């Protein structure tokens, strides 16, 4: 999680440092610095001994000397101009020496811009944990609210529990969730990730895929009219046509131009994506591999095939294997499989009727609704732009960001 945050800060142009007790080189090593202070490590032998003693209600003298060593190390890498994001350090008990050191540095304004990022809360200060509670120094530091500090919790549940531990109104704690990286989770290539960004696919309510070459037989005009009806209904859509104009079709260039004119006429300039047109990084003519088509299957919500005629209908099988619903006209594979497994577009069905059919599916499918909610609210890039960067800008313009 810290790695994702650091990457986002670095990509946005913030000088970024990860300060930790141990760890591998961070991603984007040219943009992100790393500072290792072994006493920050909760698994450091000295820290483990201290933790065991404190859990037995003992406070060894070594606590203070080790804390001073740790403070000195932190002072070598921190300045009062830095924004310091402390992940779990002021809310968990795994290294109370570090907790105390950060409090001391904040008291002395060596850390003047502190963000306490709460993923977890120590069971020893959470009355709801069911274990005996610890009190006194340094345990009470986990209950200490700092009015000069910004508090963030990763969920509404954590927000509520932390507010009780700190004896504060929950509104004093901002809620910023953890996120996911679609490139990583969906195994997207650099090209696939570029397509996602270029065409803003993840902000869509519906991503409709047409894994086809551009020919009149594929009835792309009908699909675009379906898209126009969905947009008219208030849905944010993307209709993706994966393949190039078929060079074996007479007058194909004129047909392709007509499709683009229709796209503009229907008000779908942004919504209808011809992959062949490429991106700013991968210009036209852009012919994609089957591997990239597979990535688009993973990204899309449904497959749309309103073809006038097909020799077989391979996308029906591909949709089935990738667990995507398919809305298609009758074609050989549909009839062989049993049309009950496909949302059929009958010969005289209108674009508005198909759009209504798609809307009905979208409103009732639990998996689809969860997927859209995650896309809209829990993608790291979106969380960063909507929540994290505004939080940083509240403190200072373009600061150095250091995460503990």
C-alpha positions as CSV (number, residue, x, y, z in Angstrom):
1,X,0.0,0.0,0.0
2,X,2.8,2.4,0.9
3,X,4.5,1.4,-2.4
4,X,1.4,2.4,-4.4
5,X,1.1,5.7,-2.6
6,X,4.8,6.5,-3.1
7,X,4.5,5.7,-6.8
8,X,1.5,8.0,-7.2
9,X,3.3,10.8,-5.4
10,X,6.3,10.4,-7.5
11,X,4.4,10.2,-10.8
12,X,2.6,13.5,-9.8
13,X,6.0,15.2,-9.3
14,X,6.4,15.1,-5.6
15,X,9.9,14.4,-4.3
16,X,9.1,11.2,-2.3
17,X,11.0,9.2,0.2
18,X,10.1,5.9,1.9
19,X,11.6,5.6,5.4
20,X,11.4,2.1,6.8
21,X,13.2,-0.4,9.0
22,X,13.9,-2.7,6.1
23,X,12.7,-3.5,2.6
24,X,13.6,-3.8,-1.0
25,X,14.3,-0.9,-3.4
26,X,11.0,0.8,-4.1
27,X,9.4,0.9,-7.6
28,X,10.4,3.8,-9.8
29,X,13.7,3.9,-8.0
30,X,14.8,6.9,-10.0
31,X,11.9,8.9,-8.5
32,X,11.6,7.5,-5.0
33,X,14.3,7.6,-2.4
34,X,14.6,5.0,0.3
35,X,16.0,5.5,3.8
36,X,16.6,2.5,6.1
37,X,16.6,2.9,9.9
38,X,16.8,-0.6,11.4
39,X,15.2,0.5,14.7
40,X,12.0,1.3,12.9
41,X,11.6,-2.4,12.1
42,X,9.0,-4.0,14.3
43,X,10.9,-7.3,13.9
44,X,14.3,-5.8,15.0
45,X,15.5,-8.0,17.9
46,X,15.8,-5.0,20.3
47,X,12.2,-3.9,19.4
48,X,10.8,-7.4,19.9
49,X,12.4,-7.5,23.4
50,X,10.9,-4.1,24.3
51,X,7.5,-5.1,23.0
52,X,7.5,-8.2,25.1
53,X,8.5,-6.3,28.2
54,X,5.9,-3.6,27.6
55,X,3.2,-6.2,27.2
56,X,4.2,-7.6,30.6
57,X,3.8,-4.0,32.0
58,X,7.6,-3.4,32.2
59,X,9.4,-0.4,30.9
60,X,13.1,-1.2,30.3
61,X,15.7,1.6,30.6
62,X,16.8,0.7,27.1
63,X,13.6,2.1,25.8
64,X,14.8,5.7,26.2
65,X,18.3,5.1,24.9
66,X,17.1,3.3,21.8
67,X,14.4,5.9,21.3
68,X,17.1,8.6,21.2
69,X,19.1,6.7,18.7
70,X,16.0,6.3,16.5
71,X,15.1,10.0,16.9
72,X,18.6,11.0,15.8
73,X,18.3,8.8,12.7
74,X,14.9,10.4,11.9
75,X,16.3,13.9,12.3
76,X,18.9,13.1,9.7
77,X,16.3,12.5,7.0
78,X,13.4,14.7,8.1
79,X,13.0,18.5,7.9
80,X,10.1,20.7,9.2
81,X,9.1,21.4,5.6
82,X,8.3,17.8,4.9
83,X,4.9,16.2,5.1
84,X,5.3,13.0,7.0
85,X,2.7,10.3,6.5
86,X,3.0,7.8,9.4
87,X,1.3,4.5,8.5
88,X,0.0,2.7,11.6
89,X,2.9,4.2,13.7
90,X,0.7,6.2,16.1
91,X,-2.2,3.7,16.2
92,X,-0.5,0.3,16.8
93,X,1.8,-1.1,19.5
94,X,4.3,-3.0,17.5
95,X,7.0,-0.4,17.9
96,X,6.1,1.9,20.8
97,X,9.6,3.3,20.8
98,X,8.9,4.6,17.3
99,X,5.5,5.9,18.4
100,X,7.1,7.9,21.2
101,X,9.9,9.2,18.9
102,X,7.4,10.5,16.3
103,X,5.4,12.2,19.1
104,X,8.6,13.8,20.5
105,X,9.6,15.1,17.0
106,X,6.2,16.5,16.5
107,X,6.2,18.2,19.9
108,X,9.5,19.9,18.9
109,X,8.2,20.8,15.4
110,X,10.9,18.8,13.8
111,X,7.9,17.1,12.2
112,X,5.6,20.0,11.6
113,X,3.2,18.5,9.1
114,X,2.1,15.0,10.2
115,X,-0.5,12.8,8.8
116,X,-1.5,9.8,10.9
117,X,-2.7,7.1,8.5
118,X,-4.6,4.4,10.4
119,X,-5.0,0.9,8.9
120,X,-5.1,-0.9,12.2
121,X,-5.6,-0.1,15.9
122,X,-3.8,-1.8,18.8
123,X,-5.9,-4.3,20.6
124,X,-4.5,-3.0,23.8
125,X,-6.2,0.4,23.5
126,X,-9.3,-0.8,21.7
127,X,-11.9,-1.7,24.3
128,X,-13.9,-3.7,21.7
129,X,-10.9,-6.1,21.1
130,X,-11.8,-8.3,24.1
131,X,-8.2,-8.3,25.5
132,X,-7.1,-6.5,28.7
133,X,-6.3,-2.9,28.1
134,X,-2.9,-1.3,28.7
135,X,-2.5,2.1,30.3
136,X,0.3,4.5,31.2
137,X,3.4,5.4,29.3
138,X,4.0,4.7,26.4
139,X,0.6,3.0,25.9
140,X,-1.4,6.2,26.4
141,X,0.4,7.7,23.3
142,X,-1.9,5.5,21.2
143,X,-4.8,7.3,22.9
144,X,-3.3,10.8,22.4
145,X,-5.0,13.1,20.0
146,X,-2.9,15.8,18.4
147,X,-4.9,18.8,17.2
148,X,-2.0,19.9,15.0
149,X,-2.2,16.6,13.1
150,X,-4.3,15.2,10.2
151,X,-5.9,11.9,10.9
152,X,-6.9,9.4,8.1
153,X,-8.6,6.1,8.5
154,X,-8.9,3.5,5.7
155,X,-12.5,2.6,6.4
156,X,-15.6,3.9,8.2
157,X,-15.2,1.2,10.8
158,X,-11.6,2.2,11.5
159,X,-12.7,5.8,11.6
160,X,-15.3,5.1,14.2
161,X,-13.0,2.9,16.4
162,X,-10.2,5.4,16.2
163,X,-12.5,8.3,17.2
164,X,-13.5,6.4,20.3
165,X,-9.9,5.6,21.2
166,X,-8.9,9.2,20.8
167,X,-12.2,10.5,22.3
168,X,-12.9,12.7,19.3
169,X,-15.7,13.2,16.9
170,X,-15.4,10.9,13.9
171,X,-15.6,13.9,11.7
172,X,-12.1,14.9,12.9
173,X,-10.8,11.8,11.1
174,X,-10.9,11.7,7.3
175,X,-11.8,8.4,5.6
176,X,-9.6,7.5,2.6
177,X,-9.8,3.9,1.5
178,X,-7.1,1.6,0.2
179,X,-7.3,1.0,-3.5
180,X,-6.4,-1.4,-6.2
181,X,-4.2,-1.1,-9.3
182,X,-6.0,-2.5,-12.3
183,X,-2.8,-2.9,-14.3
184,X,-1.5,-5.2,-11.6
185,X,-4.7,-7.1,-10.8
186,X,-5.8,-7.6,-14.4
187,X,-2.3,-8.3,-15.7
188,X,-2.4,-5.5,-18.2
189,X,0.5,-4.8,-20.5
190,X,1.9,-1.3,-20.8
191,X,-0.1,-1.0,-24.0
192,X,-3.3,-2.2,-22.3
193,X,-2.8,0.2,-19.4
194,X,-2.3,3.0,-22.0
195,X,-5.6,2.2,-23.7
196,X,-7.3,2.3,-20.3
197,X,-5.9,5.7,-19.5
198,X,-6.2,7.2,-23.0
199,X,-9.9,6.3,-23.3
200,X,-10.7,6.7,-19.6
201,X,-12.3,3.3,-19.6
202,X,-12.5,2.8,-15.8
203,X,-14.8,5.8,-15.3
204,X,-17.5,4.0,-17.3
205,X,-20.7,2.5,-16.1
206,X,-20.6,0.1,-19.1
207,X,-17.7,-1.1,-21.2
208,X,-19.1,-2.8,-24.3
209,X,-16.6,-4.8,-26.4
210,X,-16.8,-5.7,-30.1
211,X,-13.8,-8.0,-30.8
212,X,-14.1,-7.7,-34.5
213,X,-12.6,-6.4,-37.7
214,X,-14.5,-3.5,-39.3
215,X,-16.9,-4.7,-41.9
216,X,-20.5,-4.0,-42.9
217,X,-21.4,-7.5,-41.8
218,X,-20.6,-6.7,-38.2
219,X,-23.4,-4.1,-38.1
220,X,-21.4,-1.6,-36.2
221,X,-24.0,1.1,-36.9
222,X,-26.5,-0.8,-34.9
223,X,-24.1,-1.1,-32.0
224,X,-23.4,2.6,-32.1
225,X,-27.2,3.3,-32.0
226,X,-27.4,1.0,-28.9
227,X,-24.6,3.1,-27.4
228,X,-26.5,6.3,-28.1
229,X,-29.6,5.0,-26.4
230,X,-27.6,3.9,-23.3
231,X,-26.0,7.4,-23.2
232,X,-29.4,9.0,-23.5
233,X,-30.4,6.9,-20.5
234,X,-27.7,8.6,-18.5
235,X,-25.0,5.9,-18.5
236,X,-21.4,6.6,-19.1
237,X,-20.3,4.1,-21.7
238,X,-17.4,3.0,-23.9
239,X,-18.0,0.9,-27.0
240,X,-14.7,-0.6,-28.1
241,X,-14.1,-1.9,-31.6
242,X,-10.9,-3.8,-31.5
243,X,-9.9,-4.6,-35.1
244,X,-8.9,-2.7,-38.2
245,X,-10.9,-2.0,-41.3
246,X,-10.9,-5.3,-43.3
247,X,-8.7,-4.8,-46.3
248,X,-10.6,-7.4,-48.3
249,X,-13.9,-5.5,-48.2
250,X,-14.5,-3.2,-51.2
251,X,-14.8,0.5,-50.4
252,X,-13.8,-0.1,-46.8
253,X,-12.2,3.3,-46.4
254,X,-15.5,5.0,-47.2
255,X,-17.4,2.8,-44.8
256,X,-14.9,3.5,-42.0
257,X,-15.3,7.3,-42.7
258,X,-19.1,6.9,-42.6
259,X,-18.9,5.2,-39.2
260,X,-16.9,8.1,-37.9
261,X,-19.4,10.6,-39.2
262,X,-22.2,8.6,-37.6
263,X,-20.2,8.5,-34.3
264,X,-20.2,12.3,-34.3
265,X,-23.8,12.6,-35.4
266,X,-24.9,10.4,-32.5
267,X,-22.8,12.4,-30.0
268,X,-20.5,9.5,-29.3
269,X,-17.1,11.1,-30.1
270,X,-15.6,10.0,-26.8
271,X,-17.8,6.9,-26.2
272,X,-17.0,4.9,-29.4
273,X,-13.4,3.8,-29.5
274,X,-11.8,2.4,-32.6
275,X,-8.6,0.9,-31.4
276,X,-7.2,1.1,-34.9
277,X,-7.0,4.8,-34.4
278,X,-4.4,4.3,-31.7
279,X,-3.4,6.6,-28.8
280,X,-1.0,9.5,-28.4
281,X,1.7,6.9,-27.5
282,X,0.7,4.2,-30.1
283,X,-0.5,6.1,-33.2
284,X,-2.6,4.7,-36.1
285,X,-2.6,2.4,-37.8
286,X,-2.7,0.4,-34.6
287,X,-3.3,-3.3,-35.0
288,X,-3.4,-5.1,-31.7
289,X,-2.4,-8.7,-30.8
290,X,-4.7,-11.4,-29.6
291,X,-3.1,-11.0,-26.1
292,X,-4.3,-7.4,-26.0
293,X,-7.7,-8.4,-27.1
294,X,-7.7,-10.8,-24.1
295,X,-6.8,-7.9,-21.9
296,X,-9.9,-6.0,-23.2
297,X,-12.0,-9.0,-22.4
298,X,-10.8,-8.8,-18.8
299,X,-11.6,-5.1,-18.7
300,X,-15.0,-5.0,-20.4
301,X,-18.5,-5.6,-18.9
302,X,-20.1,-7.3,-21.8
303,X,-19.6,-8.4,-25.4
304,X,-21.9,-6.9,-28.1
305,X,-22.2,-8.8,-31.5
306,X,-25.2,-7.5,-33.5
307,X,-23.8,-9.1,-36.7
308,X,-25.8,-9.4,-39.9
309,X,-24.0,-12.6,-40.7
310,X,-21.2,-14.8,-39.2
311,X,-19.5,-17.9,-40.3
312,X,-19.1,-19.1,-36.8
313,X,-19.1,-16.5,-34.0
314,X,-15.9,-17.1,-32.0
315,X,-16.4,-14.1,-29.6
316,X,-19.3,-16.0,-28.1
317,X,-16.9,-18.7,-26.9
318,X,-14.4,-16.1,-25.8
319,X,-17.0,-14.3,-23.8
320,X,-18.1,-17.6,-22.2
321,X,-14.5,-18.4,-21.1
322,X,-13.9,-15.0,-19.7
323,X,-17.2,-15.0,-17.9
324,X,-18.7,-12.0,-19.8
325,X,-22.3,-11.8,-20.9
326,X,-22.8,-11.6,-24.6
327,X,-25.6,-9.9,-26.5
328,X,-25.7,-11.3,-30.0
329,X,-27.8,-12.0,-33.0
330,X,-28.3,-15.6,-34.2
331,X,-25.1,-17.1,-35.6
332,X,-23.9,-20.6,-36.0
333,X,-22.2,-21.1,-32.6
334,X,-25.2,-19.5,-30.8
335,X,-27.6,-22.0,-32.4
336,X,-25.2,-24.9,-31.7
337,X,-24.7,-23.9,-28.0
338,X,-28.4,-23.3,-27.3
339,X,-29.5,-19.7,-27.5
340,X,-30.6,-19.7,-23.8
341,X,-27.0,-19.0,-22.9
342,X,-26.9,-15.8,-24.9
343,X,-28.9,-12.6,-24.8
344,X,-30.4,-12.8,-28.2
345,X,-30.8,-9.8,-30.5
346,X,-33.7,-10.9,-32.8
347,X,-33.8,-9.8,-36.4
348,X,-36.4,-7.0,-35.9
349,X,-35.2,-5.8,-32.4
350,X,-34.6,-2.0,-32.3
351,X,-31.5,-0.4,-30.8
352,X,-33.6,1.0,-28.0
353,X,-34.9,-2.5,-27.1
354,X,-31.4,-3.8,-27.0
355,X,-30.3,-0.9,-24.8
356,X,-33.2,-1.6,-22.5
357,X,-32.2,-5.3,-22.3
358,X,-28.6,-4.3,-21.4
359,X,-29.8,-1.8,-18.8
360,X,-32.0,-4.5,-17.2
361,X,-29.0,-6.9,-17.1
362,X,-26.7,-4.2,-15.7
363,X,-29.2,-3.2,-12.9
364,X,-29.7,-6.7,-11.8
365,X,-26.2,-8.2,-12.0
366,X,-24.6,-8.1,-8.6
367,X,-21.1,-8.7,-9.9
368,X,-21.4,-5.9,-12.5
369,X,-22.6,-3.4,-9.9
370,X,-19.7,-4.3,-7.6
371,X,-17.3,-3.9,-10.5
372,X,-18.5,-0.5,-11.4
373,X,-18.5,0.7,-7.8
374,X,-14.9,-0.5,-7.4
375,X,-13.9,1.2,-10.7
376,X,-15.5,4.5,-9.7
377,X,-14.3,4.6,-6.1
378,X,-11.4,2.3,-5.3
379,X,-8.9,2.6,-8.1
380,X,-5.6,4.1,-6.8
381,X,-5.3,6.8,-9.4
382,X,-8.8,8.0,-8.7
383,X,-8.3,7.9,-4.9
384,X,-5.1,9.9,-5.3
385,X,-6.6,12.6,-7.4
386,X,-9.8,13.0,-5.5
387,X,-8.6,12.4,-1.9
388,X,-4.9,12.1,-1.3
389,X,-3.5,15.0,-3.3
390,X,-6.1,17.5,-2.0
391,X,-5.1,16.4,1.5
392,X,-1.5,17.1,0.7
393,X,-2.3,20.5,-0.9
394,X,-4.1,21.5,2.3
395,X,-0.7,21.4,4.0
396,X,1.7,23.0,1.6
397,X,2.2,23.5,-2.2
398,X,4.4,20.8,-3.7
399,X,6.1,19.6,-0.6
400,X,8.5,16.7,-0.2
401,X,6.5,13.7,0.9
402,X,8.0,11.2,3.3
403,X,6.3,8.1,4.4
404,X,7.1,6.0,7.5
